Amino acid sequence: MTEIYFIRHAESDHTVKDEYNRPLTEKGINDAKMLPYMFRDISPDALFCSPYIRAVQTITPVAKAKNLDIIIKNDLRERLSNSAWIHDELDLREFVYKMWENISISVDGGESISELQGRNIKTITEILRDYTEKKIIIGTHGSALASIMNYYDQNFSAEDFMHFIGKMPYIIRMQFEKNNFISMENVPL
């Protein structure tokens, strides 16, 4: 059995508009420091991460506690977007629902959910091939994680995404037998 723990990054500093370099807030840094306790009884074999700073900062305390290097995978990054920042919760909700109406269509000129899902799943498939029967941690993002969850559970919808959109960090554990998906569950913090 292969287990993958997807960790959505902790709270990030939205005053920094550069997606790649946006760091965690002080709260996010403190929340990330608690993650090694979540994994105290789990011995991961490898840690993979999006190249975005907030994702790396989130899993760094676990990497240090487990004495593992973080392997950066560029295709695990968040959805590339051309939209202006959405500040209002109602606008965000409307935007999310539009993105999920048809996951093959981009609503803002950036990547569609389908494109995001394709590059994330390609990388996860490679990880599953190379790390069979291992425990893996992947540092990720909200839309990226939602697209992955939708791939393995086609009933996953915009409403499900809205359920965890404000939860940071957020952990999902998936189990696989070789490359075959078995189960998915939320790991409560």
GROMACS elastic network, one bead per residue, 0.5 to 0.9 nm:
[ bonds ]
;  ai    aj funct       b0    kb
    1   132     6  0.74022   500
    1   134     6  0.72820   500
    1   135     6  0.87223   500
    1   175     6  0.66232   500
    1   176     6  0.57560   500
    1   177     6  0.50413   500
    1   178     6  0.71474   500
    2   128     6  0.74806   500
    2   131     6  0.75832   500
    2   132     6  0.57466   500
    2   135     6  0.59430   500
    2   136     6  0.78299   500
    2   174     6  0.82662   500
    2   175     6  0.56616   500
    2   176     6  0.50590   500
    2   177     6  0.62421   500
    2   178     6  0.70255   500
    2   179     6  0.87777   500
    3   133     6  0.76020   500
    3   134     6  0.64336   500
    3   136     6  0.61289   500
    3   137     6  0.84544   500
    3   173     6  0.67988   500
    3   174     6  0.57288   500
    3   176     6  0.64077   500
    4   128     6  0.89290   500
    4   134     6  0.83263   500
    4   135     6  0.59517   500
    4   137     6  0.56774   500
    4   138     6  0.70964   500
    4   172     6  0.81359   500
    4   173     6  0.56759   500
    4   174     6  0.52767   500
    4   175     6  0.64594   500
    4   176     6  0.82063   500
    5   135     6  0.77995   500
    5   136     6  0.61232   500
    5   138     6  0.61331   500
    5   139     6  0.85251   500
    5   171     6  0.65856   500
    5   172     6  0.57184   500
    5   174     6  0.65258   500
    5   175     6  0.89161   500
    5   187     6  0.87166   500
    6   136     6  0.84540   500
    6   137     6  0.59316   500
    6   139     6  0.60754   500
    6   140     6  0.65509   500
    6   145     6  0.74179   500
    6   170     6  0.80250   500
    6   171     6  0.55297   500
    6   172     6  0.51933   500
    6   173     6  0.63121   500
    6   174     6  0.80163   500
    7    10     6  0.86061   500
    7    55     6  0.83198   500
    7    58     6  0.81350   500
    7    59     6  0.76889   500
    7   137     6  0.72184   500
    7   138     6  0.60835   500
    7   140     6  0.58238   500
    7   141     6  0.78232   500
    7   145     6  0.85458   500
    7   168     6  0.88271   500
    7   169     6  0.65108   500
    7   170     6  0.57092   500
    7   172     6  0.67453   500
    7   173     6  0.88542   500
    8    55     6  0.72557   500
    8    58     6  0.82402   500
    8   138     6  0.84955   500
    8   139     6  0.61262   500
    8   142     6  0.61342   500
    8   144     6  0.88788   500
    8   145     6  0.71392   500
    8   167     6  0.84864   500
    8   168     6  0.64366   500
    8   169     6  0.52135   500
    8   171     6  0.62698   500
    8   172     6  0.84372   500
    9    12     6  0.77867   500
    9    24     6  0.83717   500
    9    28     6  0.81905   500
    9    32     6  0.82062   500
    9    54     6  0.61398   500
    9    56     6  0.81044   500
    9    57     6  0.80365   500
    9    58     6  0.54440   500
    9    59     6  0.78459   500
    9   139     6  0.66621   500
    9   140     6  0.61614   500
    9   141     6  0.59433   500
    9   142     6  0.79814   500
    9   168     6  0.59760   500
    9   169     6  0.50460   500
    9   170     6  0.72011   500
   10    24     6  0.66709   500
   10    25     6  0.83006   500
   10    27     6  0.81350   500
   10    29     6  0.73225   500
   10    30     6  0.89476   500
   10    31     6  0.65894   500
   10    32     6  0.63518   500
   10    54     6  0.72392   500
   10    55     6  0.75960   500
   10    57     6  0.84905   500
   10    58     6  0.59189   500
   10   167     6  0.81286   500
   10   170     6  0.76791   500
   11    14     6  0.89058   500
   11    23     6  0.87361   500
   11    24     6  0.57052   500
   11    25     6  0.60020   500
   11    26     6  0.84452   500
   11    27     6  0.67151   500
   11    29     6  0.79514   500
   11    31     6  0.81967   500
   11    54     6  0.81435   500
   11   166     6  0.87904   500
   11   167     6  0.83251   500
   11   168     6  0.54435   500
   11   169     6  0.69620   500
   12    15     6  0.89063   500
   12    16     6  0.87267   500
   12    22     6  0.66673   500
   12    23     6  0.56202   500
   12    25     6  0.51256   500
   12    26     6  0.87013   500
   12    27     6  0.86161   500
   12    28     6  0.63244   500
   12    29     6  0.88504   500
   12    54     6  0.63048   500
   12   168     6  0.87430   500
   13    16     6  0.59177   500
   13    17     6  0.86214   500
   13    22     6  0.62340   500
   13    23     6  0.58201   500
   13    24     6  0.55051   500
   13    25     6  0.50606   500
   13    26     6  0.87459   500
   13    28     6  0.86566   500
   13    54     6  0.87543   500
   14    17     6  0.64390   500
   14    22     6  0.73064   500
   14    23     6  0.86453   500
   14    24     6  0.89551   500
   14    25     6  0.86883   500
   15    22     6  0.83575   500
   16    19     6  0.77337   500
   16    21     6  0.76847   500
   16    22     6  0.53794   500
   16    23     6  0.76900   500
   17    20     6  0.88488   500
   17    21     6  0.83346   500
   17    22     6  0.67989   500
   17    85     6  0.81964   500
   18    21     6  0.55265   500
   18    22     6  0.57751   500
   19    22     6  0.54820   500
   19    52     6  0.71341   500
   19    53     6  0.85642   500
   19    78     6  0.85576   500
   19    80     6  0.89046   500
   20    23     6  0.87334   500
   20    51     6  0.73434   500
   20    53     6  0.62286   500
   20    54     6  0.82168   500
   20    77     6  0.88151   500
   21    52     6  0.63385   500
   21    53     6  0.53587   500
   21    54     6  0.74980   500
   22    52     6  0.74761   500
   22    53     6  0.61492   500
   22    54     6  0.60759   500
   23    28     6  0.88367   500
   23    52     6  0.85549   500
   23    53     6  0.56966   500
   23    55     6  0.85593   500
   23    57     6  0.74768   500
   24    27     6  0.76282   500
   24    28     6  0.50720   500
   24    29     6  0.58679   500
   24    53     6  0.80100   500
   24    54     6  0.53484   500
   24    55     6  0.85683   500
   24    57     6  0.70551   500
   24    58     6  0.77848   500
   25    29     6  0.61617   500
   25    30     6  0.85845   500
   26    29     6  0.50707   500
   26    30     6  0.62544   500
   26    31     6  0.86038   500
   27    30     6  0.51051   500
   27    31     6  0.60747   500
   27    32     6  0.85439   500
   28    31     6  0.50290   500
   28    32     6  0.60667   500
   28    33     6  0.86064   500
   28    54     6  0.87753   500
   28    57     6  0.89225   500
   28    58     6  0.76436   500
   28   168     6  0.77771   500
   28   169     6  0.79534   500
   29    32     6  0.51250   500
   29    33     6  0.63456   500
   29    57     6  0.74481   500
   29    58     6  0.71263   500
   30    33     6  0.51091   500
   30    34     6  0.68318   500
   31    34     6  0.53241   500
   31    35     6  0.70587   500
   31    58     6  0.81980   500
   31   168     6  0.83845   500
   31   169     6  0.73276   500
   32    35     6  0.53640   500
   32    36     6  0.81238   500
   32    57     6  0.75341   500
   32    59     6  0.68735   500
   32    60     6  0.79927   500
   32    61     6  0.66120   500
   32    62     6  0.83171   500
   32   169     6  0.74978   500
   33    36     6  0.67828   500
   33    37     6  0.84399   500
   33    58     6  0.79874   500
   33    59     6  0.88147   500
   33    60     6  0.86073   500
   33    61     6  0.57027   500
   33    62     6  0.80119   500
   34    37     6  0.56984   500
   34    38     6  0.71043   500
   34    61     6  0.81171   500
   34    62     6  0.88594   500
   35    38     6  0.50406   500
   35    39     6  0.66195   500
   35    40     6  0.87315   500
   35    58     6  0.82735   500
   35    59     6  0.77145   500
   35    61     6  0.70149   500
   35    62     6  0.62891   500
   35   169     6  0.88356   500
   35   189     6  0.84631   500
   36    39     6  0.51141   500
   36    40     6  0.59350   500
   36    59     6  0.88153   500
   36    61     6  0.63428   500
   36    63     6  0.84274   500
   36    64     6  0.87375   500
   36    65     6  0.63196   500
   36    66     6  0.81618   500
   37    40     6  0.50094   500
   37    41     6  0.83282   500
   37    62     6  0.86055   500
   38    41     6  0.77889   500
   38    42     6  0.83443   500
   38   187     6  0.89469   500
   38   189     6  0.72281   500
   39    43     6  0.74270   500
   39    44     6  0.84449   500
   39    62     6  0.75426   500
   39    66     6  0.89755   500
   40    43     6  0.77274   500
   40    65     6  0.87220   500
   40    66     6  0.88226   500
   42   135     6  0.80894   500
   43    66     6  0.73545   500
   43   135     6  0.70430   500
   43   136     6  0.88949   500
   44    47     6  0.72695   500
   44    66     6  0.76362   500
   44    68     6  0.85486   500
   44   134     6  0.73640   500
   44   136     6  0.54000   500
   44   137     6  0.67122   500
   45    68     6  0.80765   500
   45   131     6  0.82656   500
   45   134     6  0.60362   500
   45   135     6  0.54226   500
   45   136     6  0.59005   500
   45   137     6  0.83065   500
   46    63     6  0.89411   500
   46    68     6  0.68367   500
   46    69     6  0.76065   500
   46    70     6  0.75865   500
   46    71     6  0.78261   500
   46   131     6  0.84099   500
   46   134     6  0.81932   500
   46   135     6  0.70999   500
   46   136     6  0.52018   500
   46   137     6  0.65081   500
   46   138     6  0.86247   500
   47    59     6  0.81963   500
   47    62     6  0.88652   500
   47    63     6  0.71432   500
   47    68     6  0.70470   500
   47    69     6  0.68164   500
   47    70     6  0.51243   500
   47    71     6  0.60518   500
   47    72     6  0.86208   500
   47   136     6  0.59161   500
   47   138     6  0.58525   500
   47   139     6  0.77425   500
   48    69     6  0.86478   500
   48    70     6  0.56038   500
   48    72     6  0.57514   500
   48    73     6  0.66395   500
   48    76     6  0.86260   500
   48   127     6  0.89764   500
   48   136     6  0.76052   500
   48   137     6  0.61794   500
   48   139     6  0.62723   500
   48   140     6  0.88998   500
   49    52     6  0.82162   500
   49    55     6  0.66950   500
   49    56     6  0.63599   500
   49    59     6  0.80152   500
   49    70     6  0.66487   500
   49    71     6  0.61745   500
   49    73     6  0.59016   500
   49    74     6  0.80982   500
   49    76     6  0.66283   500
   49    77     6  0.80622   500
   49   137     6  0.81362   500
   49   138     6  0.52740   500
   49   140     6  0.63255   500
   50    53     6  0.81863   500
   50    54     6  0.89629   500
   50    55     6  0.61909   500
   50    56     6  0.69755   500
   50    71     6  0.87471   500
   50    72     6  0.58870   500
   50    73     6  0.56201   500
   50    74     6  0.58327   500
   50    75     6  0.71382   500
   50    78     6  0.76174   500
   50   138     6  0.79831   500
   50   139     6  0.60973   500
   50   140     6  0.58354   500
   50   141     6  0.81082   500
   51    54     6  0.86906   500
   51    55     6  0.72596   500
   51    56     6  0.67794   500
   51    72     6  0.56433   500
   51    73     6  0.65551   500
   51    74     6  0.57221   500
   51    75     6  0.86054   500
   51    76     6  0.76084   500
   51    77     6  0.63177   500
   52    55     6  0.56219   500
   52    56     6  0.64423   500
   52    57     6  0.87706   500
   52    74     6  0.86887   500
   52    77     6  0.66039   500
   52    78     6  0.80707   500
   52   140     6  0.87865   500
   53    56     6  0.50943   500
   53    57     6  0.59576   500
   53    58     6  0.84830   500
   54    57     6  0.51426   500
   54    58     6  0.61573   500
   54    59     6  0.89708   500
   54   141     6  0.89685   500
   55    58     6  0.51249   500
   55    59     6  0.66168   500
   55    60     6  0.86733   500
   55    77     6  0.88876   500
   55   139     6  0.53924   500
   55   140     6  0.58870   500
   55   141     6  0.71253   500
   56    59     6  0.55428   500
   56    60     6  0.59895   500
   56    70     6  0.78599   500
   56    72     6  0.85129   500
   56   139     6  0.67654   500
   56   140     6  0.87336   500
   57    60     6  0.52512   500
   57    61     6  0.77259   500
   58    61     6  0.70563   500
   58    62     6  0.82728   500
   58   139     6  0.73204   500
   58   169     6  0.79202   500
   59    62     6  0.53589   500
   59    63     6  0.62892   500
   59    64     6  0.87959   500
   59    70     6  0.81720   500
   59   137     6  0.84742   500
   59   138     6  0.82881   500
   59   139     6  0.61909   500
   60    64     6  0.61316   500
   60    65     6  0.85309   500
   60    69     6  0.88588   500
   60    70     6  0.75902   500
   61    64     6  0.51586   500
   61    65     6  0.60915   500
   61    66     6  0.85724   500
   62    65     6  0.50292   500
   62    66     6  0.60194   500
   62    67     6  0.81934   500
   62    68     6  0.82708   500
   63    66     6  0.52419   500
   63    67     6  0.56491   500
   63    69     6  0.62147   500
   63    70     6  0.66384   500
   64    68     6  0.65033   500
   64    69     6  0.80625   500
   65    68     6  0.79792   500
   66    69     6  0.89793   500
   72    76     6  0.83305   500
   73    76     6  0.56653   500
   73    77     6  0.77327   500
   73   123     6  0.76992   500
   74    77     6  0.58203   500
   75    78     6  0.84282   500
   75   116     6  0.85583   500
   75   119     6  0.56106   500
   75   120     6  0.58560   500
   75   122     6  0.83262   500
   75   123     6  0.66773   500
   76   116     6  0.87281   500
   76   119     6  0.72965   500
   76   120     6  0.52886   500
   76   121     6  0.87585   500
   76   123     6  0.71532   500
   76   124     6  0.85972   500
   76   138     6  0.86026   500
   76   139     6  0.82603   500
   76   140     6  0.66558   500
   76   141     6  0.84687   500
   76   144     6  0.73543   500
   77    80     6  0.82905   500
   77   116     6  0.86228   500
   77   120     6  0.79711   500
   77   140     6  0.69791   500
   77   141     6  0.73191   500
   77   144     6  0.72549   500
   78    81     6  0.88162   500
   78   116     6  0.75894   500
   78   140     6  0.74001   500
   78   141     6  0.57104   500
   78   142     6  0.76056   500
   78   143     6  0.65422   500
   78   144     6  0.54629   500
   78   145     6  0.87806   500
   79   110     6  0.76243   500
   79   111     6  0.60115   500
   79   112     6  0.77739   500
   79   113     6  0.75274   500
   79   115     6  0.84631   500
   79   116     6  0.56950   500
   79   117     6  0.89391   500
   79   141     6  0.86305   500
   79   143     6  0.65086   500
   79   144     6  0.64806   500
   80   110     6  0.53964   500
   80   111     6  0.53652   500
   80   112     6  0.85745   500
   80   116     6  0.80285   500
   81    84     6  0.84877   500
   81   108     6  0.67583   500
   81   109     6  0.69823   500
   81   111     6  0.62505   500
   81   112     6  0.88842   500
   82   108     6  0.57217   500
   82   109     6  0.55961   500
   82   111     6  0.84619   500
   83    86     6  0.81697   500
   83   107     6  0.87614   500
   83   108     6  0.54201   500
   83   109     6  0.74892   500
   83   110     6  0.75310   500
   84   108     6  0.89434   500
   86    89     6  0.77734   500
   86    91     6  0.64468   500
   86    92     6  0.58568   500
   86    95     6  0.85638   500
   87    90     6  0.88184   500
   87    91     6  0.74193   500
   87    92     6  0.72960   500
   88    91     6  0.52635   500
   88    92     6  0.62667   500
   88    93     6  0.87412   500
   89    93     6  0.61465   500
   89    94     6  0.86479   500
   90    93     6  0.50894   500
   90    94     6  0.62304   500
   90    95     6  0.85550   500
   91    94     6  0.51350   500
   91    95     6  0.60633   500
   91    96     6  0.86054   500
   92    95     6  0.50103   500
   92    96     6  0.61006   500
   92    97     6  0.86065   500
   93    96     6  0.51921   500
   93    97     6  0.62528   500
   93    98     6  0.86740   500
   93   158     6  0.87689   500
   93   162     6  0.73568   500
   94    97     6  0.52432   500
   94    98     6  0.62489   500
   94    99     6  0.87275   500
   95    98     6  0.51512   500
   95    99     6  0.62643   500
   95   100     6  0.88017   500
   95   107     6  0.80317   500
   96    99     6  0.51008   500
   96   100     6  0.63596   500
   96   101     6  0.87561   500
   96   158     6  0.63479   500
   96   159     6  0.88530   500
   96   161     6  0.81954   500
   96   162     6  0.78405   500
   97   100     6  0.51774   500
   97   101     6  0.61027   500
   97   157     6  0.87037   500
   97   158     6  0.55370   500
   97   159     6  0.78754   500
   98   101     6  0.52279   500
   98   102     6  0.75412   500
   98   103     6  0.88325   500
   98   107     6  0.67607   500
   98   158     6  0.86942   500
   99   102     6  0.65860   500
   99   103     6  0.61551   500
   99   104     6  0.87561   500
   99   105     6  0.74543   500
   99   106     6  0.69010   500
   99   107     6  0.60185   500
   99   108     6  0.87650   500
   99   112     6  0.72362   500
   99   113     6  0.68857   500
   99   158     6  0.80807   500
  100   103     6  0.51761   500
  100   104     6  0.87716   500
  100   105     6  0.88716   500
  100   113     6  0.73117   500
  100   157     6  0.68693   500
  100   158     6  0.56447   500
  101   105     6  0.86232   500
  101   157     6  0.89174   500
  101   158     6  0.81242   500
  102   105     6  0.57947   500
  102   106     6  0.85461   500
  102   112     6  0.87359   500
  102   113     6  0.84640   500
  102   114     6  0.88116   500
  103   106     6  0.75990   500
  103   112     6  0.59898   500
  103   114     6  0.52115   500
  103   115     6  0.84277   500
  104   112     6  0.56183   500
  104   113     6  0.64556   500
  104   114     6  0.50542   500
  104   115     6  0.72772   500
  105   111     6  0.82358   500
  105   112     6  0.53507   500
  105   113     6  0.76665   500
  105   114     6  0.78519   500
  106   109     6  0.56038   500
  106   110     6  0.60019   500
  106   111     6  0.57661   500
  106   113     6  0.74981   500
  106   114     6  0.89444   500
  107   110     6  0.74806   500
  107   111     6  0.85287   500
  107   112     6  0.73459   500
  108   111     6  0.80723   500
  108   112     6  0.86230   500
  109   112     6  0.83358   500
  111   114     6  0.78959   500
  111   115     6  0.58623   500
  111   116     6  0.63196   500
  112   115     6  0.51932   500
  112   116     6  0.62975   500
  112   117     6  0.84702   500
  113   116     6  0.50317   500
  113   117     6  0.58921   500
  113   118     6  0.84638   500
  113   143     6  0.77677   500
  113   144     6  0.82107   500
  113   146     6  0.88662   500
  113   147     6  0.62626   500
  114   118     6  0.60305   500
  114   119     6  0.88643   500
  114   147     6  0.74880   500
  115   118     6  0.50549   500
  115   119     6  0.65662   500
  115   120     6  0.86915   500
  116   119     6  0.56637   500
  116   120     6  0.62817   500
  116   121     6  0.85954   500
  116   143     6  0.82455   500
  116   144     6  0.65742   500
  116   147     6  0.69564   500
  116   148     6  0.88565   500
  117   120     6  0.51704   500
  117   121     6  0.58783   500
  117   122     6  0.83756   500
  117   144     6  0.68610   500
  117   145     6  0.87558   500
  117   146     6  0.86493   500
  117   147     6  0.50185   500
  117   148     6  0.60086   500
  117   150     6  0.84515   500
  117   151     6  0.72295   500
  118   121     6  0.53168   500
  118   122     6  0.60805   500
  118   123     6  0.87551   500
  118   147     6  0.87414   500
  118   148     6  0.89081   500
  119   122     6  0.51058   500
  119   123     6  0.64303   500
  119   124     6  0.87446   500
  120   123     6  0.53172   500
  120   124     6  0.62356   500
  120   125     6  0.86322   500
  120   144     6  0.71251   500
  120   145     6  0.87740   500
  120   147     6  0.81640   500
  120   148     6  0.70145   500
  121   125     6  0.59014   500
  121   126     6  0.84971   500
  121   147     6  0.88215   500
  121   148     6  0.67067   500
  121   151     6  0.79567   500
  122   125     6  0.52040   500
  122   126     6  0.64355   500
  122   127     6  0.88316   500
  123   126     6  0.51012   500
  123   127     6  0.62751   500
  123   128     6  0.86602   500
  124   128     6  0.60714   500
  124   129     6  0.85267   500
  125   128     6  0.50632   500
  125   129     6  0.61811   500
  125   130     6  0.86860   500
  125   179     6  0.69055   500
  126   129     6  0.50679   500
  126   130     6  0.61923   500
  126   131     6  0.84606   500
  127   130     6  0.51489   500
  127   131     6  0.57318   500
  127   132     6  0.81179   500
  127   136     6  0.86603   500
  128   131     6  0.52778   500
  128   132     6  0.56617   500
  128   133     6  0.86438   500
  128   134     6  0.87151   500
  128   176     6  0.81251   500
  128   178     6  0.67624   500
  128   179     6  0.59898   500
  129   132     6  0.59944   500
  129   178     6  0.72170   500
  129   179     6  0.69467   500
  131   134     6  0.55098   500
  131   135     6  0.80212   500
  131   136     6  0.79628   500
  132   135     6  0.86757   500
  132   176     6  0.87081   500
  132   177     6  0.81110   500
  132   178     6  0.59768   500
  132   179     6  0.83046   500
  133   176     6  0.85598   500
  133   177     6  0.78977   500
  133   178     6  0.75175   500
  140   143     6  0.88749   500
  140   144     6  0.66485   500
  140   145     6  0.64817   500
  141   144     6  0.52686   500
  141   145     6  0.58372   500
  141   146     6  0.84319   500
  142   145     6  0.52572   500
  142   146     6  0.61078   500
  142   147     6  0.86428   500
  142   161     6  0.79827   500
  142   164     6  0.80766   500
  142   165     6  0.64961   500
  142   166     6  0.89893   500
  142   168     6  0.88462   500
  142   170     6  0.87498   500
  143   147     6  0.60980   500
  143   148     6  0.86018   500
  143   161     6  0.79351   500
  143   165     6  0.85809   500
  144   147     6  0.52005   500
  144   148     6  0.63401   500
  144   149     6  0.87213   500
  145   148     6  0.50597   500
  145   149     6  0.61341   500
  145   150     6  0.85455   500
  145   172     6  0.86747   500
  146   149     6  0.50563   500
  146   150     6  0.60963   500
  146   151     6  0.86236   500
  146   156     6  0.79007   500
  146   157     6  0.84320   500
  146   158     6  0.86381   500
  146   160     6  0.82804   500
  146   161     6  0.60219   500
  147   150     6  0.50435   500
  147   151     6  0.62338   500
  147   152     6  0.89152   500
  147   156     6  0.87323   500
  148   151     6  0.50994   500
  148   152     6  0.65884   500
  148   153     6  0.85625   500
  149   152     6  0.53941   500
  149   153     6  0.58874   500
  149   154     6  0.80032   500
  149   156     6  0.66252   500
  149   172     6  0.89756   500
  149   184     6  0.82370   500
  150   154     6  0.50408   500
  150   155     6  0.68461   500
  150   157     6  0.70997   500
  151   154     6  0.59417   500
  151   156     6  0.82905   500
  152   155     6  0.89691   500
  152   156     6  0.85792   500
  152   181     6  0.68164   500
  152   183     6  0.88210   500
  152   184     6  0.85561   500
  153   156     6  0.56410   500
  153   184     6  0.87396   500
  154   157     6  0.79122   500
  156   159     6  0.79866   500
  156   160     6  0.60071   500
  156   161     6  0.77497   500
  157   160     6  0.51965   500
  157   161     6  0.64308   500
  157   162     6  0.87356   500
  158   162     6  0.61315   500
  158   163     6  0.86573   500
  159   162     6  0.50264   500
  159   163     6  0.63799   500
  160   163     6  0.50798   500
  160   164     6  0.72104   500
  160   165     6  0.88611   500
  161   164     6  0.57097   500
  161   165     6  0.59549   500
  162   166     6  0.77989   500
  163   166     6  0.77614   500
  163   167     6  0.82782   500
  164   167     6  0.50545   500
  164   168     6  0.81474   500
  164   170     6  0.74526   500
  165   168     6  0.80103   500
  167   170     6  0.57352   500
  168   171     6  0.87580   500
  169   189     6  0.83431   500
  170   186     6  0.80076   500
  170   187     6  0.77731   500
  170   188     6  0.79915   500
  170   189     6  0.76598   500
  171   185     6  0.86444   500
  171   186     6  0.60067   500
  171   187     6  0.53044   500
  171   188     6  0.72339   500
  171   189     6  0.78228   500
  172   184     6  0.68759   500
  172   185     6  0.56538   500
  172   187     6  0.56392   500
  172   188     6  0.87525   500
  173   183     6  0.81333   500
  173   184     6  0.56597   500
  173   185     6  0.53813   500
  173   186     6  0.62855   500
  173   187     6  0.65656   500
  174   181     6  0.75602   500
  174   182     6  0.73930   500
  174   183     6  0.55486   500
  174   185     6  0.65916   500
  174   186     6  0.89289   500
  175   180     6  0.85763   500
  175   181     6  0.62815   500
  175   182     6  0.53456   500
  175   183     6  0.52480   500
  175   184     6  0.65537   500
  176   179     6  0.60739   500
  176   180     6  0.52742   500
  176   182     6  0.51190   500
  176   183     6  0.72546   500
  177   180     6  0.51359   500
  177   181     6  0.65756   500
  177   182     6  0.66954   500
  178   181     6  0.82344   500
  181   184     6  0.84260   500
